[in-house]
């Protein structure tokens, strides 16, 4: 799940507003090779947050140990190097969570399974056994002890350390010693150790909703602890989730701490009329409730300029690639990605359609004292005169990020001649 191109790393313009960025999934083999630079050929760096696979030790069936790094992610040293270099490059890191599958060995107090001696798998989403794997019982309220197989694998010294840390956690939080809160503690430990900026939870319909509020709270505490040790600054903690088809459940999940959920409709190739409708719809969802983020999966096999300008947080999917119908297509998409990275208005701003021919729209972002406005034109040809009075004052200098040319605003208008792409990306020249 990555964009097959190399883009120079550009720090995110407004890290506090995740709708200004996009999510780039990095495979385990890229993580295990060590260091952010090793992923430059597969992770689009401009304005992106890196999403890494689950790091917990697992088998083919599911999670075997929440406390130890899976060997497929590399050694502890190479993994720490990857995290440190990625964060130094200005890219937040999200850890993927898939909490629906347990490996063999967990006893019946921890998981449900269609096996003798276990509570059978249920029919409701939260109690289903996905793909036949045992399901963690995050919905039960009965206290549990550490699984015997883990205690044996850890050995006496490590088992004593883990038990002592759990005792301190439960004494502080007053949570019951149920499977849910053991898992919450172990997940927060990864944030405290590495400073992850968020979780991207998959299969959220198959996890009891009661788990998420405690996880968001404890992960936020852990991120603050990490920041206090690292640089004294914390940008907060972001909890995102994949698609849920139930609007009522989505509302509950947001109340319990989810900052963003994926849209159920994936984006495919669109004509201009359809494109403006999608832009307006996604921007409207943001306006209705600015505190709730939107993740838009890009389902097309091609990532072109039009998808770069989708409002919200973009998620580049496994089939995503660059539109190579033109020789300079890769360079054009890079330019658009870099423009998006510089401007929170692109992903987080209010969308306003300005003209149908050539298709012209404005994005305006105003939050916390920051104002950012851009104008984008698709399909321009020859010398094109554009009314920019709503975005840029008279006598200001406007730059087209595609060609690098500049123009003065006079009586609310500028004129530009685009290159063969017909794309104009207008910004104040002093940016």
C-alpha positions in Angstrom: 0.0 0.0 0.0 2.4 2.7 -1.2 2.9 5.2 -4.0 5.4 4.0 -6.4 7.5 7.1 -6.8 10.2 9.1 -5.0 9.3 12.4 -3.5 11.5 14.6 -1.4 10.5 14.7 2.2 8.7 17.9 3.1 7.5 18.5 6.7 3.8 18.6 7.1 2.5 22.2 7.0 -0.1 21.8 9.8 0.6 18.6 11.7 -2.1 19.5 14.1 -4.7 19.1 11.3 -4.4 15.7 9.8 -6.8 16.6 7.0 -3.9 18.4 5.4 -1.8 15.2 4.9 -2.1 11.8 3.3 -1.3 8.3 4.6 1.4 6.3 3.0 1.5 2.6 4.0 5.1 1.2 4.2 5.6 -2.6 4.0 7.4 -4.5 6.7 10.4 -5.2 4.4 10.9 -1.4 4.0 10.8 -0.9 7.7 13.2 -3.8 8.4 15.8 -2.4 6.1 16.3 0.4 8.6 16.0 4.2 8.3 13.6 6.6 6.7 15.8 7.1 3.7 15.5 3.5 2.7 11.8 4.0 2.1 12.2 7.0 -0.2 11.5 4.9 -3.2 8.2 3.6 -1.9 6.9 6.2 0.6 5.7 9.5 -0.8 7.4 11.9 1.6 5.8 15.1 0.7 3.2 15.9 3.4 2.8 12.2 4.2 2.4 10.3 7.4 4.0 6.9 7.4 1.7 4.0 8.3 3.6 0.9 9.4 2.2 -2.6 9.8 1.5 -4.1 13.2 4.7 -4.5 15.1 3.7 -7.2 17.6 5.1 -10.7 17.4 2.6 -12.9 15.4 2.0 -16.1 13.7 0.1 -16.8 10.5 -3.1 -16.8 12.6 -2.6 -13.7 14.6 -1.0 -11.9 17.6 1.3 -14.1 19.8 2.8 -11.4 22.0 1.9 -7.7 22.3 5.2 -6.9 24.1 7.8 -8.1 21.6 8.8 -6.8 18.2 8.0 -9.2 15.3 11.2 -10.3 13.6 9.7 -9.4 10.2 10.0 -5.7 11.3 13.8 -6.1 11.7 15.9 -6.0 14.8 15.1 -3.7 17.7 18.0 -1.5 16.8 17.1 -1.2 13.1 13.4 -0.6 14.0 14.4 2.2 16.4 16.6 3.7 13.7 13.7 3.7 11.2 11.3 5.4 13.6 13.9 8.0 14.7 14.9 8.9 11.1 11.3 9.0 9.9 10.3 11.4 12.6 13.4 13.5 12.1 12.4 13.8 8.4 9.2 15.5 9.6 6.9 12.6 8.9 4.5 11.4 11.7 4.3 7.7 12.2 1.1 5.7 12.7 1.0 2.1 13.9 -1.5 -0.2 12.3 -3.7 -2.1 14.8 -5.4 -5.3 13.9 -6.8 -6.6 17.2 -9.2 -9.2 15.8 -6.9 -12.2 15.4 -5.1 -14.1 18.1 -2.4 -16.8 17.7 -2.7 -20.3 19.2 -1.8 -20.5 22.8 -4.1 -17.9 24.4 -6.4 -19.6 26.9 -10.2 -19.4 27.0 -10.2 -16.5 29.4 -8.5 -14.4 26.8 -10.0 -15.5 23.5 -13.1 -17.0 22.0 -12.7 -19.7 19.3 -14.6 -22.6 17.7 -12.6 -25.1 19.7 -13.4 -27.4 22.6 -13.2 -25.6 25.9 -13.6 -22.1 24.5 -16.5 -19.8 24.3 -17.6 -20.2 20.6 -17.3 -17.4 18.1 -20.4 -15.1 17.9 -22.5 -13.9 15.1 -22.3 -10.2 15.9 -19.4 -8.2 14.4 -17.7 -7.6 17.7 -17.7 -11.4 18.6 -16.9 -12.9 15.1 -13.8 -14.9 14.6 -12.3 -13.2 11.6 -11.0 -15.8 9.0 -11.5 -18.5 11.7 -8.7 -17.1 14.0 -9.4 -16.9 17.7 -10.8 -13.5 18.8 -9.6 -11.5 21.7 -12.4 -11.1 24.3 -12.2 -7.4 24.7 -15.8 -7.3 25.6 -15.7 -9.4 28.8 -15.4 -8.0 32.4 -13.9 -11.0 34.1 -10.3 -10.5 35.5 -7.6 -12.7 33.9 -4.0 -13.8 34.7 -1.1 -13.7 32.3 -1.3 -16.6 29.8 1.0 -19.4 30.9 2.5 -19.7 27.4 3.7 -16.1 27.6 5.1 -16.5 31.1 7.1 -19.5 29.9 8.4 -17.7 26.8 9.4 -14.6 28.7 11.3 -16.5 31.5 11.2 -15.7 35.2 13.0 -12.3 35.1 11.1 -10.8 32.2 7.8 -12.3 33.4 8.4 -10.6 36.8 9.1 -7.3 35.1 5.9 -7.4 33.1 3.8 -8.4 36.1 5.3 -5.6 38.1 4.5 -3.0 35.4 1.0 -4.4 35.0 0.5 -4.1 38.8 1.5 -0.5 38.7 -0.7 0.2 35.7 -3.8 -1.3 37.3 -3.1 0.4 40.6 -2.9 3.8 38.8 -5.8 3.5 36.5 -8.2 1.4 38.7 -9.1 -0.5 35.6 -10.2 -4.2 36.1 -7.6 -6.8 35.1 -9.6 -7.8 32.0 -8.1 -8.7 28.5 -9.2 -5.3 27.2 -7.1 -3.3 29.7 -4.0 -5.6 29.5 -4.1 -4.9 25.7 -4.5 -1.2 26.3 -1.5 -1.1 28.6 0.7 -3.1 26.1 -0.3 -0.9 23.2 0.4 2.3 25.1 3.8 1.0 26.0 4.8 1.1 22.3 3.8 4.7 22.1 5.8 5.5 25.3 8.9 3.7 23.9 8.9 5.0 20.3 6.7 8.2 20.3 4.2 6.9 17.6 1.9 9.8 16.6 -1.2 7.7 16.2 -2.9 4.4 15.6 -4.6 3.3 12.4 -7.1 0.7 13.5 -8.3 -1.8 11.0 -11.3 -4.1 11.5 -12.8 -1.7 14.0 -16.3 -3.2 13.6 -14.9 -6.4 15.1 -13.6 -4.8 18.3 -15.8 -4.0 21.3 -16.4 -0.2 21.2 -15.6 0.1 24.9 -12.0 -0.5 24.3 -11.3 2.6 22.2 -11.9 5.4 24.8 -9.4 3.9 27.3 -6.9 3.2 24.5 -7.0 6.8 23.2 -6.6 8.2 26.8 -3.7 5.9 27.7 -1.9 6.4 24.3 -2.2 10.2 24.7 -0.6 9.9 28.2 2.1 7.7 26.8 2.8 10.2 23.9 3.1 13.0 26.4 5.6 10.9 28.5 7.6 10.2 25.4 7.7 13.9 24.4 8.8 14.9 27.9 11.8 12.7 27.6 12.5 13.5 23.9 12.0 17.1 23.2 9.5 18.5 25.6 6.8 19.0 22.9 3.8 16.8 22.2 1.7 17.2 19.1 -1.0 15.0 20.6 -2.1 11.5 19.6 -4.3 10.7 16.5 -6.7 7.7 16.5 -7.9 6.8 13.0 -10.0 3.9 11.9 -11.1 2.1 8.7 -14.6 2.1 7.3 -17.6 1.4 9.4 -20.9 1.0 7.4 -23.1 1.9 10.5 -23.6 5.7 10.9 -24.7 5.3 14.5 -21.6 3.2 15.3 -19.4 5.7 13.6 -20.9 8.5 15.8 -20.2 6.4 18.9 -16.7 5.7 17.8 -16.0 9.4 17.3 -17.4 10.1 20.8 -15.0 7.5 22.2 -11.9 9.1 20.8 -11.6 8.4 17.1 -10.2 11.5 15.3 -10.9 10.3 11.8 -12.7 7.4 10.0 -12.4 6.3 6.5 -15.1 7.1 4.0 -17.0 4.0 2.8 -17.0 5.2 -0.8 -13.6 4.8 -2.5 -12.6 7.2 -5.2 -12.3 6.1 -8.9 -11.7 8.1 -12.0 -14.1 11.0 -12.3 -15.0 13.6 -14.9 -15.0 17.3 -13.9 -18.6 17.4 -12.9 -18.4 14.4 -10.7 -15.1 15.6 -9.4 -16.5 18.9 -8.2 -19.4 17.0 -6.6 -17.0 14.8 -4.7 -14.8 17.7 -3.6 -17.8 19.6 -2.4 -19.3 16.6 -0.5 -16.0 15.8 1.3 -15.4 19.5 2.2 -19.0 19.7 3.4 -18.6 16.8 5.7 -15.6 18.7 7.2 -17.5 21.9 7.6 -20.4 20.1 9.3 -18.1 18.9 12.1 -14.5 20.3 11.8 -13.4 18.2 14.8 -14.1 14.9 13.0 -11.5 14.0 10.3 -12.3 12.2 7.1 -10.0 9.6 5.5 -10.5 9.1 1.8 -9.1 5.9 0.3 -7.9 6.3 -3.2 -9.1 3.1 -4.8 -8.2 3.9 -8.4 -5.2 2.0 -9.8 -4.0 5.5 -10.9 -3.1 8.4 -8.6 -3.4 11.5 -10.7 -3.5 15.2 -9.9 -7.3 15.2 -9.3 -6.9 12.7 -6.4 -4.2 14.7 -4.9 -6.7 17.5 -4.3 -9.4 15.4 -2.6 -10.3 17.1 0.7 -9.6 15.3 3.9 -6.8 12.8 4.7 -5.8 10.7 1.7 -5.1 7.0 2.1 -3.0 5.6 -0.7 -4.2 2.0 -1.3 -2.3 -1.0 -2.4 -3.1 -0.6 -6.1 -2.2 3.1 -6.2 0.3 4.2 -8.8 1.1 7.3 -10.8 -0.9 8.2 -13.9 1.7 7.6 -16.5 -0.3 8.6 -19.6 2.0 11.6 -20.1 5.8 11.5 -20.1 6.0 14.1 -17.3 3.1 12.7 -15.3 5.2 11.6 -12.4 6.8 15.1 -12.1 3.4 16.8 -12.3 2.0 14.6 -9.5 5.1 15.3 -7.4 4.6 19.0 -7.9 0.9 18.7 -6.8 1.9 16.6 -3.8 4.5 19.2 -2.7 1.9 22.0 -3.2 -0.5 20.0 -1.0 2.2 19.6 1.6 2.8 23.4 1.8 -0.8 24.3 2.1 -3.2 23.0 4.8 -5.9 24.6 2.7 -5.8 21.8 0.1 -6.8 19.0 2.5 -8.4 20.9 5.4 -9.8 24.0 3.8 -13.3 24.9 2.6 -13.8 24.0 -1.1 -15.5 26.6 -3.3 -16.1 26.0 -7.0 -15.3 29.2 -9.1 -15.7 28.3 -12.7 -16.6 25.2 -14.9 -14.4 26.1 -17.9 -11.6 25.9 -17.2 -12.5 24.1 -14.0 -11.4 26.4 -11.2 -11.8 26.1 -7.4 -10.6 27.8 -4.2 -9.6 26.2 -0.9 -9.5 28.4 2.2 -8.2 27.4 5.6 -8.6 29.6 8.6 -7.8 28.1 12.0 -5.9 29.1 15.1 -4.6 32.3 13.6 -3.4 30.6 10.4 -4.9 31.7 7.1 -4.0 29.8 3.9 -5.8 30.2 0.6 -5.0 28.6 -2.8 -6.7 28.5 -6.2 -6.4 25.5 -8.6 -7.2 25.4 -12.3 -7.6 22.2 -14.3 -7.7 22.3 -18.1 -6.4 25.8 -18.8 -5.1 26.5 -22.3 -3.3 29.6 -23.6 -3.2 32.8 -21.7 -5.8 32.4 -18.9 -7.3 35.2 -17.0 -8.5 34.3 -13.4 -10.5 36.2 -10.9 -8.5 35.7 -7.6 -10.0 38.6 -5.6 -11.4 36.3 -3.0 -8.0 34.8 -2.3 -5.3 37.4 -3.0 -5.4 41.2 -2.6 -4.5 43.6 -5.3 -0.8 44.3 -5.8 0.2 41.0 -4.2 2.4 38.6 -6.2 0.9 35.2 -7.1 3.0 32.3 -8.2 2.0 29.3 -10.3 3.7 26.3 -8.6 3.7 24.3 -11.9 5.6 26.7 -14.1 7.2 28.9 -11.4 5.9 32.0 -13.2 4.6 35.0 -11.2 2.0 37.7 -11.8 0.7 40.8 -10.0 -2.9 40.9 -8.9 -4.5 43.8 -10.7 -8.2 44.7 -10.1 -8.7 41.2 -8.7 -7.3 39.3 -11.7 -4.1 37.5 -12.7 -3.2 36.0 -16.1 -1.1 32.9 -16.6 -0.1 30.7 -19.5 0.0 27.0 -18.3 2.3 24.4 -19.6 1.0 21.4 -21.6 -0.6 19.9 -18.5 -3.2 22.7 -18.3 -2.8 22.8 -14.5 -2.3 26.0 -12.6 -1.5 25.9 -8.8 -1.8 29.5 -7.5 -0.2 30.6 -4.2 1.2 33.8 -2.8 4.7 34.1 -4.1 6.3 34.8 -0.7 5.4 31.4 0.6 
